[in-house]
């Protein structure tokens, strides 16, 4: 009998265009050899040009999905993405408190196109309820500013950003520096407050990068579910995402997605 792959649960919104959200998470998990499961928090009408509409699911529906999966099947890592409202953030944080598995929190605030995906009223819940549950938090620079007020302008500012996020309680934080004008490299900082890992990859000339954050967080969760230590899981995930960005393709008339299956076509 074939052995069962590691189990990873994504708690996130749906992207009807297939490039980010639940769709990106499940594609990433398949590509990295784990079994992906999902708790849907919101439905978006979304394409390559942006988000045309968002409909959050009721708290009861999110809780029922989570309990159905975790109580029967179990889980070896959880990834959270778009949670949209304070009620959903607090519900998910409560559920995570009862789950003995590593958690990757991607504190999704805005879409690739600049569309808001988290209510301003939910920020306190992210800071006080959700981030303390995180094994790894993976904010980009816009999300760092939204959560902490720290604006990263130079690479050296990433340490200050990391300290600010860590003050809310995650064990590790990965500050994603992809929006920094750092020349030929995309630089990220992973730290737990004592050890630092600077992750560098070539900055690729490809505008089709929709879903990068979801993909990276899901790749980290997949590595953790397979038993990797946090630095190793993040380093492996960074390599996977760099390849996916390089293979990103045009879709519609706007920004296309990264290619989650790039290794199958390499």
Secondary structure in CASP SS format (residue, H / E / C, confidence):
PFRMAT SS
TARGET T0000
AUTHOR 0000-0000-0000
METHOD secondary structure of the structure
MODEL  1
X C 1.00
X C 1.00
X C 1.00
X C 1.00
X C 1.00
X C 1.00
X E 1.00
X E 1.00
X E 1.00
X E 1.00
X E 1.00
X E 1.00
X E 1.00
X E 1.00
X E 1.00
X C 1.00
X C 1.00
X C 1.00
X C 1.00
X C 1.00
X H 1.00
X H 1.00
X H 1.00
X H 1.00
X H 1.00
X H 1.00
X H 1.00
X H 1.00
X H 1.00
X H 1.00
X H 1.00
X C 1.00
X C 1.00
X C 1.00
X E 1.00
X E 1.00
X E 1.00
X E 1.00
X E 1.00
X E 1.00
X E 1.00
X E 1.00
X E 1.00
X E 1.00
X E 1.00
X E 1.00
X E 1.00
X C 1.00
X C 1.00
X E 1.00
X E 1.00
X E 1.00
X E 1.00
X E 1.00
X E 1.00
X E 1.00
X C 1.00
X C 1.00
X H 1.00
X H 1.00
X H 1.00
X H 1.00
X H 1.00
X H 1.00
X H 1.00
X H 1.00
X H 1.00
X H 1.00
X H 1.00
X H 1.00
X H 1.00
X H 1.00
X C 1.00
X C 1.00
X C 1.00
X C 1.00
X E 1.00
X E 1.00
X E 1.00
X E 1.00
X C 1.00
X C 1.00
X C 1.00
X E 1.00
X C 1.00
X H 1.00
X H 1.00
X H 1.00
X H 1.00
X H 1.00
X H 1.00
X H 1.00
X H 1.00
X H 1.00
X H 1.00
X H 1.00
X H 1.00
X C 1.00
X C 1.00
X C 1.00
X C 1.00
X E 1.00
X E 1.00
X E 1.00
X E 1.00
X C 1.00
X C 1.00
X C 1.00
X C 1.00
X E 1.00
X C 1.00
X C 1.00
X C 1.00
X C 1.00
X C 1.00
X E 1.00
X C 1.00
X E 1.00
X C 1.00
X H 1.00
X H 1.00
X H 1.00
X H 1.00
X H 1.00
X H 1.00
X H 1.00
X H 1.00
X H 1.00
X H 1.00
X H 1.00
X H 1.00
X H 1.00
X H 1.00
X C 1.00
X C 1.00
X E 1.00
X E 1.00
X C 1.00
X C 1.00
X E 1.00
X H 1.00
X H 1.00
X H 1.00
X H 1.00
X H 1.00
X H 1.00
X H 1.00
X H 1.00
X C 1.00
X C 1.00
X C 1.00
X C 1.00
X C 1.00
X C 1.00
X C 1.00
X C 1.00
X H 1.00
X H 1.00
X H 1.00
X H 1.00
X H 1.00
X H 1.00
X H 1.00
X H 1.00
X H 1.00
X H 1.00
X C 1.00
X C 1.00
X C 1.00
X C 1.00
X C 1.00
X E 1.00
X E 1.00
X E 1.00
X E 1.00
X E 1.00
X C 1.00
X C 1.00
X C 1.00
X C 1.00
X C 1.00
X C 1.00
X C 1.00
X C 1.00
X E 1.00
X E 1.00
X E 1.00
X E 1.00
X E 1.00
X E 1.00
X E 1.00
X C 1.00
X C 1.00
X C 1.00
X C 1.00
X E 1.00
X E 1.00
X E 1.00
X E 1.00
X E 1.00
X E 1.00
X E 1.00
X C 1.00
X C 1.00
X C 1.00
X C 1.00
X C 1.00
X C 1.00
X C 1.00
X E 1.00
X C 1.00
X H 1.00
X H 1.00
X H 1.00
X H 1.00
X H 1.00
X H 1.00
X H 1.00
X H 1.00
X H 1.00
X H 1.00
X H 1.00
X H 1.00
X H 1.00
X H 1.00
X C 1.00
X C 1.00
X C 1.00
X C 1.00
X H 1.00
X H 1.00
X H 1.00
X H 1.00
X H 1.00
X H 1.00
X H 1.00
X H 1.00
X H 1.00
X H 1.00
X H 1.00
X H 1.00
X H 1.00
X H 1.00
X H 1.00
X H 1.00
X H 1.00
X C 1.00
X C 1.00
X C 1.00
X C 1.00
X C 1.00
X C 1.00
X C 1.00
X C 1.00
X C 1.00
X C 1.00
X E 1.00
X C 1.00
X C 1.00
X C 1.00
X C 1.00
X H 1.00
X H 1.00
X H 1.00
X H 1.00
X C 1.00
END
